[in-house]
Amino acid sequence: MKVLVTGGAGFIGSHLMRYLLENGYDAVALDNLTVGSRENLLPDMELIEADVLSDRLTGIVAQGRYDAIVHLAAQTMVNTSMDMPRFDAEQNIAGTINVMEAARDANVERVILASTAAAYGDVLETELPIKETHKRAPMSFYGLSKSVAEQYLDMYHKSFGIDYIVLRFANVYGERQGNGGEGGVISIFCNALAGGNDITIFGDGEQTRDFIYAGDIASGIAASLSAKPKAANVAYNLSTQTETSLRELVSVLGNIKGSPIIPKYGPERPGDIYKSMLSNGRAKRGLGWRPMMPLEEGLRRTYEYFKGITD
Ligand code: UD2
């Protein structure tokens, strides 16, 4: 199967490219290299340097004769979306439409879209783990643009017959995640600890997240590529369905580092949700997928990666 991975040189894309090539797929990355980088990929991986908003996209997709597109290229930062809603919409909505137009023109059979837990917005703790049938009530332009992009895929399916699978990711972590604005708490903590710096917990540390290793996201995407048509045209959460508090996270990182970590504490981040966990039953049943990476092992790999780049 020949697959085009938009955002293929980004954090999740780099895990997906490795997984697809190791599992016999013919995978090509497409990336504008603003957030992603060539170094995220292995030397023999094919990379097309182009933007998903480019007029060249249709020609690139037609020429490549792809069976499927995995659309990861996006503006992924909640804060950026609040500062620049129009930029966010251009990247995430217009970018998705451009990908769908290219898919339509070239008769690509299936498109997989990376979506997010942010599409659900804030939910009551009693509603955890969040199921895919839960209403979508985004609290940020990022959650909104991804939610709208999901609806575009559905409309393209109904109008032109292109199969799709939407994957709503929980909190993804792993090697090659940015530790700046787009980074998650795990990459920020691992980078700081690897460099001998302090970490700060915002709030009481009892907040929870559903942390999933990027390699497990990659296997979930591959399962979506090969899923039967009857499993398509629907959204799946990709998550561990396990809640981990920040205090627990820091304790596991202490085991990995080999010495206890004493975090600093700062004020709760405005707009933060407190508890988060996504149900993964539908993905297990529909895609025959399950997350395999134990948190401690995933954290060890991530810590070692940051140790490698800070040494
Ligand atoms: C994640 C996604 C976001 C969106 C959202 C949906 C990432 C990076 N972000 O945001 O794109 O999908 O979920 O709900 O995956 N924290 C600290 N110290 C730090 C950094 C963070 O205590 O130095 C806390 C932070 O206040 C929060 C928790 O760690 O309580 C997780 O923060 P995050 O930015 O990793 O992820 P989240 O869930 O806010």
py3Dmol code that shows the C-alpha trace and the ligand (Angstrom):
import py3Dmol

protein = """\
ATOM      1  CA  MET A   1       0.000   0.000   0.000  1.00  0.00           C
ATOM      2  CA  LYS A   2       1.379   3.410  -0.960  1.00  0.00           C
ATOM      3  CA  VAL A   3       0.773   6.099   1.653  1.00  0.00           C
ATOM      4  CA  LEU A   4       1.422   9.836   1.730  1.00  0.00           C
ATOM      5  CA  VAL A   5       1.995  11.188   5.252  1.00  0.00           C
ATOM      6  CA  THR A   6       1.431  14.949   5.496  1.00  0.00           C
ATOM      7  CA  GLY A   7       3.423  16.310   8.414  1.00  0.00           C
ATOM      8  CA  GLY A   8       5.600  13.231   7.972  1.00  0.00           C
ATOM      9  CA  ALA A   9       8.737  14.993   9.253  1.00  0.00           C
ATOM     10  CA  GLY A  10       7.027  16.099  12.465  1.00  0.00           C
ATOM     11  CA  PHE A  11       6.994  14.360  15.835  1.00  0.00           C
ATOM     12  CA  ILE A  12       4.142  11.903  15.265  1.00  0.00           C
ATOM     13  CA  GLY A  13       4.938  11.691  11.539  1.00  0.00           C
ATOM     14  CA  SER A  14       8.470  10.537  12.288  1.00  0.00           C
ATOM     15  CA  HIS A  15       7.136   7.668  14.415  1.00  0.00           C
ATOM     16  CA  LEU A  16       4.585   6.783  11.740  1.00  0.00           C
ATOM     17  CA  MET A  17       7.147   6.789   8.924  1.00  0.00           C
ATOM     18  CA  ARG A  18       9.324   4.339  10.868  1.00  0.00           C
ATOM     19  CA  TYR A  19       6.370   2.091  11.687  1.00  0.00           C
ATOM     20  CA  LEU A  20       5.003   2.034   8.131  1.00  0.00           C
ATOM     21  CA  LEU A  21       8.357   1.282   6.510  1.00  0.00           C
ATOM     22  CA  GLU A  22       9.117  -1.451   9.061  1.00  0.00           C
ATOM     23  CA  ASN A  23       5.734  -3.023   8.325  1.00  0.00           C
ATOM     24  CA  GLY A  24       5.976  -3.187   4.552  1.00  0.00           C
ATOM     25  CA  TYR A  25       4.108  -0.028   3.548  1.00  0.00           C
ATOM     26  CA  ASP A  26       5.486   2.235   0.840  1.00  0.00           C
ATOM     27  CA  ALA A  27       5.409   5.546   2.744  1.00  0.00           C
ATOM     28  CA  VAL A  28       6.363   9.034   1.586  1.00  0.00           C
ATOM     29  CA  ALA A  29       6.482  12.073   3.890  1.00  0.00           C
ATOM     30  CA  LEU A  30       5.249  15.494   2.817  1.00  0.00           C
ATOM     31  CA  ASP A  31       6.232  18.388   5.058  1.00  0.00           C
ATOM     32  CA  ASN A  32       6.837  22.121   4.800  1.00  0.00           C
ATOM     33  CA  LEU A  33       9.558  21.782   7.450  1.00  0.00           C
ATOM     34  CA  THR A  34       8.356  24.702   9.567  1.00  0.00           C
ATOM     35  CA  VAL A  35       7.874  22.541  12.667  1.00  0.00           C
ATOM     36  CA  GLY A  36       9.091  19.216  11.303  1.00  0.00           C
ATOM     37  CA  SER A  37      12.681  18.628  10.223  1.00  0.00           C
ATOM     38  CA  ARG A  38      14.704  16.359   7.959  1.00  0.00           C
ATOM     39  CA  GLU A  39      16.621  15.130  11.028  1.00  0.00           C
ATOM     40  CA  ASN A  40      13.420  13.587  12.394  1.00  0.00           C
ATOM     41  CA  LEU A  41      13.522  11.107   9.500  1.00  0.00           C
ATOM     42  CA  LEU A  42      16.059   8.425   8.653  1.00  0.00           C
ATOM     43  CA  PRO A  43      18.326   9.153   5.680  1.00  0.00           C
ATOM     44  CA  ASP A  44      16.629   6.681   3.329  1.00  0.00           C
ATOM     45  CA  MET A  45      13.093   8.007   3.978  1.00  0.00           C
ATOM     46  CA  GLU A  46      11.504   9.885   1.094  1.00  0.00           C
ATOM     47  CA  LEU A  47      10.477  13.458   1.865  1.00  0.00           C
ATOM     48  CA  ILE A  48       8.617  15.867  -0.394  1.00  0.00           C
ATOM     49  CA  GLU A  49       9.110  19.429   0.802  1.00  0.00           C
ATOM     50  CA  ALA A  50       5.746  21.099   0.233  1.00  0.00           C
ATOM     51  CA  ASP A  51       2.953  22.803   2.133  1.00  0.00           C
ATOM     52  CA  VAL A  52      -0.513  21.244   2.311  1.00  0.00           C
ATOM     53  CA  LEU A  53      -1.910  24.630   1.252  1.00  0.00           C
ATOM     54  CA  SER A  54       0.259  24.668  -1.859  1.00  0.00           C
ATOM     55  CA  ASP A  55      -1.235  24.624  -5.367  1.00  0.00           C
ATOM     56  CA  ARG A  56       1.318  21.901  -6.087  1.00  0.00           C
ATOM     57  CA  LEU A  57      -0.441  19.441  -3.782  1.00  0.00           C
ATOM     58  CA  THR A  58      -2.907  18.094  -6.351  1.00  0.00           C
ATOM     59  CA  GLY A  59      -0.104  17.390  -8.816  1.00  0.00           C
ATOM     60  CA  ILE A  60       2.043  15.749  -6.134  1.00  0.00           C
ATOM     61  CA  VAL A  61      -0.781  13.445  -5.006  1.00  0.00           C
ATOM     62  CA  ALA A  62      -1.782  12.556  -8.579  1.00  0.00           C
ATOM     63  CA  GLN A  63       1.785  11.775  -9.546  1.00  0.00           C
ATOM     64  CA  GLY A  64       2.430   9.571  -6.500  1.00  0.00           C
ATOM     65  CA  ARG A  65      -0.538   7.244  -7.115  1.00  0.00           C
ATOM     66  CA  TYR A  66      -1.228   6.914  -3.405  1.00  0.00           C
ATOM     67  CA  ASP A  67      -3.753   4.457  -2.020  1.00  0.00           C
ATOM     68  CA  ALA A  68      -4.188   6.514   1.125  1.00  0.00           C
ATOM     69  CA  ILE A  69      -3.215   9.782   2.779  1.00  0.00           C
ATOM     70  CA  VAL A  70      -2.531  10.221   6.486  1.00  0.00           C
ATOM     71  CA  HIS A  71      -3.124  13.895   7.203  1.00  0.00           C
ATOM     72  CA  LEU A  72      -1.054  14.918  10.232  1.00  0.00           C
ATOM     73  CA  ALA A  73       0.128  18.344   9.043  1.00  0.00           C
ATOM     74  CA  ALA A  74      -1.562  20.909  11.251  1.00  0.00           C
ATOM     75  CA  GLN A  75      -1.328  23.822  13.603  1.00  0.00           C
ATOM     76  CA  THR A  76      -1.340  21.859  16.866  1.00  0.00           C
ATOM     77  CA  MET A  77      -1.016  24.484  19.587  1.00  0.00           C
ATOM     78  CA  VAL A  78      -4.011  25.575  21.622  1.00  0.00           C
ATOM     79  CA  ASN A  79      -2.348  28.891  22.557  1.00  0.00           C
ATOM     80  CA  THR A  80      -1.483  29.754  18.965  1.00  0.00           C
ATOM     81  CA  SER A  81      -5.056  29.046  17.955  1.00  0.00           C
ATOM     82  CA  MET A  82      -6.308  31.546  20.557  1.00  0.00           C
ATOM     83  CA  ASP A  83      -3.797  34.198  19.423  1.00  0.00           C
ATOM     84  CA  MET A  84      -4.316  33.603  15.706  1.00  0.00           C
ATOM     85  CA  PRO A  85      -7.665  31.937  14.979  1.00  0.00           C
ATOM     86  CA  ARG A  86      -7.425  32.752  11.297  1.00  0.00           C
ATOM     87  CA  PHE A  87      -3.975  31.181  10.921  1.00  0.00           C
ATOM     88  CA  ASP A  88      -5.231  28.124  12.804  1.00  0.00           C
ATOM     89  CA  ALA A  89      -8.271  27.847  10.511  1.00  0.00           C
ATOM     90  CA  GLU A  90      -6.162  28.244   7.379  1.00  0.00           C
ATOM     91  CA  GLN A  91      -3.799  25.477   8.451  1.00  0.00           C
ATOM     92  CA  ASN A  92      -6.339  23.073   9.894  1.00  0.00           C
ATOM     93  CA  ILE A  93      -9.511  23.674   7.877  1.00  0.00           C
ATOM     94  CA  ALA A  94      -8.302  25.040   4.519  1.00  0.00           C
ATOM     95  CA  GLY A  95      -5.276  22.694   4.716  1.00  0.00           C
ATOM     96  CA  THR A  96      -7.599  19.705   5.174  1.00  0.00           C
ATOM     97  CA  ILE A  97      -9.833  20.841   2.297  1.00  0.00           C
ATOM     98  CA  ASN A  98      -6.776  21.101   0.049  1.00  0.00           C
ATOM     99  CA  VAL A  99      -5.773  17.560   0.999  1.00  0.00           C
ATOM    100  CA  MET A 100      -9.313  16.303   0.319  1.00  0.00           C
ATOM    101  CA  GLU A 101      -9.411  18.059  -3.061  1.00  0.00           C
ATOM    102  CA  ALA A 102      -6.121  16.410  -4.010  1.00  0.00           C
ATOM    103  CA  ALA A 103      -7.494  13.047  -2.805  1.00  0.00           C
ATOM    104  CA  ARG A 104     -10.665  13.556  -4.842  1.00  0.00           C
ATOM    105  CA  ASP A 105      -8.751  14.502  -7.969  1.00  0.00           C
ATOM    106  CA  ALA A 106      -6.435  11.488  -7.722  1.00  0.00           C
ATOM    107  CA  ASN A 107      -9.075   8.959  -6.585  1.00  0.00           C
ATOM    108  CA  VAL A 108      -7.295   8.247  -3.309  1.00  0.00           C
ATOM    109  CA  GLU A 109      -9.325   5.598  -1.507  1.00  0.00           C
ATOM    110  CA  ARG A 110      -8.905   6.613   2.114  1.00  0.00           C
ATOM    111  CA  VAL A 111      -7.829   9.596   4.186  1.00  0.00           C
ATOM    112  CA  ILE A 112      -6.899   9.332   7.875  1.00  0.00           C
ATOM    113  CA  LEU A 113      -7.189  12.565   9.858  1.00  0.00           C
ATOM    114  CA  ALA A 114      -5.358  13.303  13.101  1.00  0.00           C
ATOM    115  CA  SER A 115      -7.832  14.906  15.473  1.00  0.00           C
ATOM    116  CA  THR A 116      -7.717  15.602  19.167  1.00  0.00           C
ATOM    117  CA  ALA A 117      -9.269  15.235  22.590  1.00  0.00           C
ATOM    118  CA  ALA A 118      -9.635  19.033  22.414  1.00  0.00           C
ATOM    119  CA  ALA A 119     -12.582  18.462  20.051  1.00  0.00           C
ATOM    120  CA  TYR A 120     -14.623  17.305  23.088  1.00  0.00           C
ATOM    121  CA  GLY A 121     -13.828  20.323  25.230  1.00  0.00           C
ATOM    122  CA  ASP A 122     -14.208  20.164  28.988  1.00  0.00           C
ATOM    123  CA  VAL A 123     -16.229  17.259  30.323  1.00  0.00           C
ATOM    124  CA  LEU A 124     -17.433  16.311  33.773  1.00  0.00           C
ATOM    125  CA  GLU A 125     -15.244  13.870  35.693  1.00  0.00           C
ATOM    126  CA  THR A 126     -18.246  11.542  35.855  1.00  0.00           C
ATOM    127  CA  GLU A 127     -18.215  11.389  32.045  1.00  0.00           C
ATOM    128  CA  LEU A 128     -14.721   9.866  31.892  1.00  0.00           C
ATOM    129  CA  PRO A 129     -13.508   7.978  29.947  1.00  0.00           C
ATOM    130  CA  ILE A 130     -14.849  10.072  27.081  1.00  0.00           C
ATOM    131  CA  LYS A 131     -16.506   8.011  24.367  1.00  0.00           C
ATOM    132  CA  GLU A 132     -16.564   8.989  20.681  1.00  0.00           C
ATOM    133  CA  THR A 133     -20.313   9.511  20.906  1.00  0.00           C
ATOM    134  CA  HIS A 134     -19.808  12.292  23.453  1.00  0.00           C
ATOM    135  CA  LYS A 135     -20.911  15.647  22.100  1.00  0.00           C
ATOM    136  CA  ARG A 136     -18.172  17.829  20.706  1.00  0.00           C
ATOM    137  CA  ALA A 137     -17.987  21.196  22.437  1.00  0.00           C
ATOM    138  CA  PRO A 138     -14.498  22.568  21.810  1.00  0.00           C
ATOM    139  CA  MET A 139     -13.129  25.226  24.165  1.00  0.00           C
ATOM    140  CA  SER A 140     -10.427  26.509  21.809  1.00  0.00           C
ATOM    141  CA  PHE A 141     -10.121  27.458  18.151  1.00  0.00           C
ATOM    142  CA  TYR A 142      -7.769  24.497  17.823  1.00  0.00           C
ATOM    143  CA  GLY A 143     -10.452  22.095  19.040  1.00  0.00           C
ATOM    144  CA  LEU A 144     -12.943  23.839  16.788  1.00  0.00           C
ATOM    145  CA  SER A 145     -10.800  23.745  13.646  1.00  0.00           C
ATOM    146  CA  LYS A 146     -10.100  20.034  14.140  1.00  0.00           C
ATOM    147  CA  SER A 147     -13.763  19.339  14.780  1.00  0.00           C
ATOM    148  CA  VAL A 148     -14.717  21.194  11.577  1.00  0.00           C
ATOM    149  CA  ALA A 149     -12.010  19.340   9.633  1.00  0.00           C
ATOM    150  CA  GLU A 150     -13.613  16.082  10.824  1.00  0.00           C
ATOM    151  CA  GLN A 151     -16.931  17.223   9.378  1.00  0.00           C
ATOM    152  CA  TYR A 152     -15.315  18.049   6.057  1.00  0.00           C
ATOM    153  CA  LEU A 153     -14.060  14.479   5.792  1.00  0.00           C
ATOM    154  CA  ASP A 154     -17.556  13.223   6.444  1.00  0.00           C
ATOM    155  CA  MET A 155     -18.978  15.537   3.765  1.00  0.00           C
ATOM    156  CA  TYR A 156     -16.335  14.430   1.240  1.00  0.00           C
ATOM    157  CA  HIS A 157     -17.266  10.844   2.002  1.00  0.00           C
ATOM    158  CA  LYS A 158     -20.972  11.469   1.542  1.00  0.00           C
ATOM    159  CA  SER A 159     -20.459  13.597  -1.573  1.00  0.00           C
ATOM    160  CA  PHE A 160     -17.614  11.834  -3.366  1.00  0.00           C
ATOM    161  CA  GLY A 161     -17.237   8.445  -1.686  1.00  0.00           C
ATOM    162  CA  ILE A 162     -13.752   8.961  -0.218  1.00  0.00           C
ATOM    163  CA  ASP A 163     -13.399   6.712   2.846  1.00  0.00           C
ATOM    164  CA  TYR A 164     -12.052   8.318   5.984  1.00  0.00           C
ATOM    165  CA  ILE A 165     -11.085   7.512   9.524  1.00  0.00           C
ATOM    166  CA  VAL A 166     -10.810  10.242  12.151  1.00  0.00           C
ATOM    167  CA  LEU A 167      -8.447   9.508  15.034  1.00  0.00           C
ATOM    168  CA  ARG A 168      -8.778  11.601  18.178  1.00  0.00           C
ATOM    169  CA  PHE A 169      -5.502  11.428  20.032  1.00  0.00           C
ATOM    170  CA  ALA A 170      -5.098  11.669  23.788  1.00  0.00           C
ATOM    171  CA  ASN A 171      -1.869  13.277  25.129  1.00  0.00           C
ATOM    172  CA  VAL A 172       0.848  11.940  22.857  1.00  0.00           C
ATOM    173  CA  TYR A 173       4.492  11.757  24.002  1.00  0.00           C
ATOM    174  CA  GLY A 174       7.742  10.224  22.841  1.00  0.00           C
ATOM    175  CA  GLU A 175      11.081  10.875  21.201  1.00  0.00           C
ATOM    176  CA  ARG A 176      11.339  13.878  18.873  1.00  0.00           C
ATOM    177  CA  GLN A 177       8.467  15.780  20.450  1.00  0.00           C
ATOM    178  CA  GLY A 178       9.222  19.501  20.603  1.00  0.00           C
ATOM    179  CA  ASN A 179       9.901  20.882  24.045  1.00  0.00           C
ATOM    180  CA  GLY A 180       8.961  24.460  23.158  1.00  0.00           C
ATOM    181  CA  GLY A 181       5.476  25.798  22.529  1.00  0.00           C
ATOM    182  CA  GLU A 182       4.196  22.664  20.854  1.00  0.00           C
ATOM    183  CA  GLY A 183       5.684  20.348  23.465  1.00  0.00           C
ATOM    184  CA  GLY A 184       3.681  18.464  26.005  1.00  0.00           C
ATOM    185  CA  VAL A 185       4.436  18.182  29.696  1.00  0.00           C
ATOM    186  CA  ILE A 186       6.460  14.973  29.234  1.00  0.00           C
ATOM    187  CA  SER A 187       8.863  16.454  26.678  1.00  0.00           C
ATOM    188  CA  ILE A 188       9.217  19.618  28.778  1.00  0.00           C
ATOM    189  CA  PHE A 189       9.963  17.602  31.946  1.00  0.00           C
ATOM    190  CA  CYS A 190      12.314  15.135  30.219  1.00  0.00           C
ATOM    191  CA  ASN A 191      14.245  17.921  28.536  1.00  0.00           C
ATOM    192  CA  ALA A 192      14.619  19.864  31.790  1.00  0.00           C
ATOM    193  CA  LEU A 193      15.653  16.805  33.820  1.00  0.00           C
ATOM    194  CA  ALA A 194      18.107  15.619  31.170  1.00  0.00           C
ATOM    195  CA  GLY A 195      19.746  19.048  31.283  1.00  0.00           C
ATOM    196  CA  GLY A 196      19.850  19.062  35.089  1.00  0.00           C
ATOM    197  CA  ASN A 197      17.166  21.731  35.418  1.00  0.00           C
ATOM    198  CA  ASP A 198      14.132  22.056  37.673  1.00  0.00           C
ATOM    199  CA  ILE A 199      10.611  21.204  36.643  1.00  0.00           C
ATOM    200  CA  THR A 200       7.467  23.080  37.619  1.00  0.00           C
ATOM    201  CA  ILE A 201       4.044  21.544  38.175  1.00  0.00           C
ATOM    202  CA  PHE A 202       1.264  24.010  37.448  1.00  0.00           C
ATOM    203  CA  GLY A 203      -1.449  23.476  40.064  1.00  0.00           C
ATOM    204  CA  ASP A 204      -1.600  20.733  42.688  1.00  0.00           C
ATOM    205  CA  GLY A 205      -0.188  17.939  40.543  1.00  0.00           C
ATOM    206  CA  GLU A 206      -3.310  15.846  41.008  1.00  0.00           C
ATOM    207  CA  GLN A 207      -4.518  16.687  37.507  1.00  0.00           C
ATOM    208  CA  THR A 208      -4.529  13.647  35.245  1.00  0.00           C
ATOM    209  CA  ARG A 209      -3.888  12.980  31.576  1.00  0.00           C
ATOM    210  CA  ASP A 210      -4.150   9.923  29.334  1.00  0.00           C
ATOM    211  CA  PHE A 211      -0.564   9.715  28.095  1.00  0.00           C
ATOM    212  CA  ILE A 212      -0.035   7.628  24.977  1.00  0.00           C
ATOM    213  CA  TYR A 213       3.289   6.774  23.349  1.00  0.00           C
ATOM    214  CA  ALA A 214       3.719   8.010  19.760  1.00  0.00           C
ATOM    215  CA  GLY A 215       4.646   4.504  18.580  1.00  0.00           C
ATOM    216  CA  ASP A 216       1.207   3.329  19.727  1.00  0.00           C
ATOM    217  CA  ILE A 217      -0.356   6.179  17.748  1.00  0.00           C
ATOM    218  CA  ALA A 218       1.632   4.963  14.728  1.00  0.00           C
ATOM    219  CA  SER A 219       0.292   1.414  15.069  1.00  0.00           C
ATOM    220  CA  GLY A 220      -3.242   2.824  15.451  1.00  0.00           C
ATOM    221  CA  ILE A 221      -2.864   4.775  12.224  1.00  0.00           C
ATOM    222  CA  ALA A 222      -1.541   1.675  10.432  1.00  0.00           C
ATOM    223  CA  ALA A 223      -4.537  -0.310  11.736  1.00  0.00           C
ATOM    224  CA  SER A 224      -6.771   2.423  10.283  1.00  0.00           C
ATOM    225  CA  LEU A 225      -5.057   2.161   6.904  1.00  0.00           C
ATOM    226  CA  SER A 226      -5.726  -1.559   6.686  1.00  0.00           C
ATOM    227  CA  ALA A 227      -9.150  -1.611   8.386  1.00  0.00           C
ATOM    228  CA  LYS A 228     -12.054  -3.000   6.341  1.00  0.00           C
ATOM    229  CA  PRO A 229     -14.390  -0.441   4.715  1.00  0.00           C
ATOM    230  CA  LYS A 230     -17.099  -1.284   7.258  1.00  0.00           C
ATOM    231  CA  ALA A 231     -14.806   0.022  10.008  1.00  0.00           C
ATOM    232  CA  ALA A 232     -14.284   3.312   8.146  1.00  0.00           C
ATOM    233  CA  ASN A 233     -16.160   6.622   8.040  1.00  0.00           C
ATOM    234  CA  VAL A 234     -16.214   7.038  11.779  1.00  0.00           C
ATOM    235  CA  ALA A 235     -14.064   8.538  14.550  1.00  0.00           C
ATOM    236  CA  TYR A 236     -11.920   6.544  16.979  1.00  0.00           C
ATOM    237  CA  ASN A 237     -10.111   7.684  20.092  1.00  0.00           C
ATOM    238  CA  LEU A 238      -6.510   6.520  20.324  1.00  0.00           C
ATOM    239  CA  SER A 239      -5.692   6.444  24.014  1.00  0.00           C
ATOM    240  CA  THR A 240      -4.544   4.173  26.818  1.00  0.00           C
ATOM    241  CA  GLN A 241      -7.756   4.730  28.786  1.00  0.00           C
ATOM    242  CA  THR A 242      -5.547   5.164  31.849  1.00  0.00           C
ATOM    243  CA  GLU A 243      -5.327   8.290  33.987  1.00  0.00           C
ATOM    244  CA  THR A 244      -1.918   9.323  35.284  1.00  0.00           C
ATOM    245  CA  SER A 245      -1.512  12.294  37.595  1.00  0.00           C
ATOM    246  CA  LEU A 246       1.432  14.660  37.234  1.00  0.00           C
ATOM    247  CA  ARG A 247       2.662  13.579  40.661  1.00  0.00           C
ATOM    248  CA  GLU A 248       2.711   9.948  39.494  1.00  0.00           C
ATOM    249  CA  LEU A 249       4.475  11.022  36.315  1.00  0.00           C
ATOM    250  CA  VAL A 250       7.217  12.768  38.291  1.00  0.00           C
ATOM    251  CA  SER A 251       7.619   9.748  40.541  1.00  0.00           C
ATOM    252  CA  VAL A 252       8.136   7.426  37.547  1.00  0.00           C
ATOM    253  CA  LEU A 253      10.598   9.906  36.036  1.00  0.00           C
ATOM    254  CA  GLY A 254      12.482   9.792  39.352  1.00  0.00           C
ATOM    255  CA  ASN A 255      12.823   5.990  39.019  1.00  0.00           C
ATOM    256  CA  ILE A 256      14.193   6.417  35.518  1.00  0.00           C
ATOM    257  CA  LYS A 257      16.605   9.153  36.502  1.00  0.00           C
ATOM    258  CA  GLY A 258      17.716   7.138  39.501  1.00  0.00           C
ATOM    259  CA  SER A 259      17.127   9.920  42.044  1.00  0.00           C
ATOM    260  CA  PRO A 260      13.971  11.425  43.503  1.00  0.00           C
ATOM    261  CA  ILE A 261      12.742  14.572  41.806  1.00  0.00           C
ATOM    262  CA  ILE A 262      11.496  17.488  43.857  1.00  0.00           C
ATOM    263  CA  PRO A 263       9.355  19.581  41.533  1.00  0.00           C
ATOM    264  CA  LYS A 264       8.574  23.229  42.006  1.00  0.00           C
ATOM    265  CA  TYR A 265       4.938  24.208  42.132  1.00  0.00           C
ATOM    266  CA  GLY A 266       3.388  27.151  40.304  1.00  0.00           C
ATOM    267  CA  PRO A 267      -0.115  28.504  39.768  1.00  0.00           C
ATOM    268  CA  GLU A 268      -2.605  26.448  37.831  1.00  0.00           C
ATOM    269  CA  ARG A 269      -2.486  27.199  34.103  1.00  0.00           C
ATOM    270  CA  PRO A 270      -5.519  29.210  32.996  1.00  0.00           C
ATOM    271  CA  GLY A 271      -7.964  27.163  30.973  1.00  0.00           C
ATOM    272  CA  ASP A 272      -6.413  23.847  32.026  1.00  0.00           C
ATOM    273  CA  ILE A 273      -8.726  20.894  32.337  1.00  0.00           C
ATOM    274  CA  TYR A 274      -8.326  18.876  35.544  1.00  0.00           C
ATOM    275  CA  LYS A 275      -8.969  15.235  34.669  1.00  0.00           C
ATOM    276  CA  SER A 276      -8.721  13.694  31.236  1.00  0.00           C
ATOM    277  CA  MET A 277      -9.097  10.180  29.841  1.00  0.00           C
ATOM    278  CA  LEU A 278     -10.443   8.862  26.543  1.00  0.00           C
ATOM    279  CA  SER A 279     -12.211   5.548  26.063  1.00  0.00           C
ATOM    280  CA  ASN A 280     -10.409   3.211  23.652  1.00  0.00           C
ATOM    281  CA  GLY A 281     -12.971   0.399  23.405  1.00  0.00           C
ATOM    282  CA  ARG A 282     -14.168   1.399  19.963  1.00  0.00           C
ATOM    283  CA  ALA A 283     -10.623   1.367  18.534  1.00  0.00           C
ATOM    284  CA  LYS A 284      -9.933  -2.014  20.141  1.00  0.00           C
ATOM    285  CA  ARG A 285     -13.088  -3.521  18.642  1.00  0.00           C
ATOM    286  CA  GLY A 286     -13.182  -1.694  15.311  1.00  0.00           C
ATOM    287  CA  LEU A 287      -9.512  -1.518  14.435  1.00  0.00           C
ATOM    288  CA  GLY A 288      -8.209  -4.558  16.314  1.00  0.00           C
ATOM    289  CA  TRP A 289      -5.657  -2.235  17.896  1.00  0.00           C
ATOM    290  CA  ARG A 290      -4.389  -1.819  21.417  1.00  0.00           C
ATOM    291  CA  PRO A 291      -1.691   0.356  22.955  1.00  0.00           C
ATOM    292  CA  MET A 292       1.359  -1.736  23.844  1.00  0.00           C
ATOM    293  CA  MET A 293       3.872   0.613  25.461  1.00  0.00           C
ATOM    294  CA  PRO A 294       4.015   0.638  29.281  1.00  0.00           C
ATOM    295  CA  LEU A 295       4.323   4.225  30.566  1.00  0.00           C
ATOM    296  CA  GLU A 296       7.647   3.615  32.328  1.00  0.00           C
ATOM    297  CA  GLU A 297       9.284   2.191  29.198  1.00  0.00           C
ATOM    298  CA  GLY A 298       7.901   4.983  26.998  1.00  0.00           C
ATOM    299  CA  LEU A 299       9.139   7.570  29.480  1.00  0.00           C
ATOM    300  CA  ARG A 300      12.542   5.894  29.622  1.00  0.00           C
ATOM    301  CA  ARG A 301      12.880   6.150  25.833  1.00  0.00           C
ATOM    302  CA  THR A 302      11.766   9.777  25.861  1.00  0.00           C
ATOM    303  CA  TYR A 303      14.145  10.674  28.691  1.00  0.00           C
ATOM    304  CA  GLU A 304      17.057   8.919  26.922  1.00  0.00           C
ATOM    305  CA  TYR A 305      16.255  10.817  23.736  1.00  0.00           C
ATOM    306  CA  PHE A 306      16.429  14.176  25.518  1.00  0.00           C
ATOM    307  CA  LYS A 307      19.552  13.070  27.400  1.00  0.00           C
ATOM    308  CA  GLY A 308      21.089  12.352  23.998  1.00  0.00           C
ATOM    309  CA  ILE A 309      20.368  15.779  22.615  1.00  0.00           C
ATOM    310  CA  THR A 310      21.303  17.730  25.769  1.00  0.00           C
ATOM    311  CA  ASP A 311      24.612  15.896  26.449  1.00  0.00           C
TER     312      ASP A 311
END
"""
ligand_1 = """\
39
UD2
C -3.176 18.614 25.332
C -2.605 18.912 23.963
C -3.372 19.967 23.280
C -4.847 19.637 23.242
C -5.330 19.329 24.667
C -6.763 18.826 24.660
C -0.251 18.438 24.045
C 1.112 19.012 24.061
N -1.241 19.318 24.105
O -3.013 19.720 26.179
O -2.879 20.125 21.952
O -5.067 18.541 22.378
O -4.550 18.299 25.240
O -7.261 18.757 25.929
O -0.443 17.250 23.971
N 2.116 21.211 32.921
C 2.911 21.442 34.051
N 4.173 21.895 33.857
C 4.695 22.153 32.618
C 3.877 21.918 31.495
C 2.583 21.447 31.682
O 2.480 21.240 35.173
O 5.865 22.575 32.540
C 0.756 20.690 33.143
C -0.321 21.498 32.491
O -0.697 22.607 33.269
C -1.436 20.449 32.363
C -0.664 19.141 32.148
O 0.661 19.395 32.559
O -2.161 20.370 33.566
C -0.663 18.681 30.713
O -0.276 19.779 29.901
P 0.097 19.603 28.352
O 0.404 20.951 27.821
O 1.106 18.539 28.178
O -1.230 19.017 27.689
P -2.761 19.485 27.709
O -3.512 18.313 28.234
O -2.954 20.770 28.363
"""
view = py3Dmol.view(width=600, height=400)
view.addModel(protein, "pdb")
view.setStyle({"model": 0}, {"cartoon": {"style": "trace"}})
view.addModel(ligand_1, "xyz")
view.setStyle({"model": 1}, {"stick": {}})
view.zoomTo()
view.show()
